[in-house]
Amino acid sequence: MPARRVPLALVAPDERARRLAAQRLAPSLEPDESPPSYLPRAGKAEWRRIVKAAQTADVRWLQHTDSAALAAYCAAFTTFVAATQDVARRGVVIAGRSSADAARGEDGVVRNPAVSIARDASVLMRQWAVQLGFTPDARGRANLGALDPYDVDDPEDPFD
């Protein structure tokens, strides 16, 4: 049995129809959409900040299919915040807790584990930020199409 042919909804005669078709195929995250309940307070605040910024920039930027990726970014953000707060509170080096730490002779001082945790979380945040288009480079490479059908570069127009 041959595959059923489905016409492409994104090919529309005008920009408004194309936008409506795109929204039907991949609905955007709404600014008032609640973040996942498992995110801590800092992660929920970051979720809301990003969804609001994305809606301001372009309604098509973040879609419902991106919610798991956004949640992963927000979880990494939460980990980063907690780890950097720990480093700010206790410092980059802390007193070791084991006899091996004391035997090393450096007054039993060891590197704060939160330093590595913050570094790992920042790597994850950077990776998710690129995937979600949060970095200047990723935004520059994103091709969402012209938002205004009349917004085309006209070499004859001195004001364009």
Residue pairs with C-beta under 8 A, 6 or more apart in sequence:
9 21
9 22
9 24
9 25
10 18
10 21
10 22
10 25
11 18
12 18
12 20
12 21
14 149
15 146
15 148
15 149
18 145
19 59
19 60
22 60
23 59
23 60
26 60
26 63
26 64
26 65
27 63
27 64
28 55
28 59
28 60
28 61
28 62
28 63
28 64
29 51
29 54
29 55
29 62
29 63
29 64
29 66
29 67
29 70
30 51
30 55
31 48
31 51
31 52
31 55
33 51
35 43
35 44
35 47
35 48
35 71
35 74
36 47
36 67
36 71
39 47
39 71
39 74
39 75
39 78
40 78
42 77
42 78
42 81
42 82
43 71
43 74
43 75
43 77
43 78
44 74
46 73
46 74
46 77
46 78
47 70
47 71
47 74
50 62
50 70
50 73
50 74
50 132
50 134
51 62
51 70
54 61
54 62
55 61
55 62
58 144
58 147
60 144
61 133
61 142
61 144
62 70
62 132
66 132
69 128
69 131
69 132
70 128
70 132
72 124
72 128
73 124
73 125
73 128
73 129
73 132
73 134
76 121
76 122
76 124
76 125
76 128
77 121
77 125
79 117
79 118
79 120
79 121
79 124
80 118
80 121
80 122
80 125
82 114
83 114
83 115
83 117
83 118
83 121
84 114
84 118
86 112
86 114
87 112
87 114
87 115
87 118
90 112
90 114
91 112
92 111
92 112
92 115
93 109
93 110
93 111
93 112
94 109
94 110
94 111
94 112
95 101
95 108
95 109
95 110
96 102
96 104
96 108
96 109
96 110
101 108
101 109
101 110
102 108
126 135
128 134
129 135
129 138
130 137
130 138
131 138
132 138
133 139
133 142
146 152
153 160
154 160
